[in-house]
């Protein structure tokens, strides 16, 4: 049964995907999931969520470093003529 969940203003539906993973690895991962009282699906979903959140955190940190370094500062204001110049 698919259950919708909200993310901001939109409703997201779970998406079925197919991946190829070694049978032995799947079996071991299922054992880990069982010991943790969860499912392989929930483990994979949790891992992907952590991956995405970490990537977002890294991106924000990179932007903060860039802003702090002052690299984003321009060399000055453009004139109206420069903005409308055609090549």
Secondary structure, 3 states (H helix, E strand, C coil): CCCCEEECCEEECCCCCCCCCCHHHHHHHHHHHHHCCCCHHHHHHHHHHHHHHHHHHHHHHHHHHHHHHCCCCCCCCCCHHHHHCCC
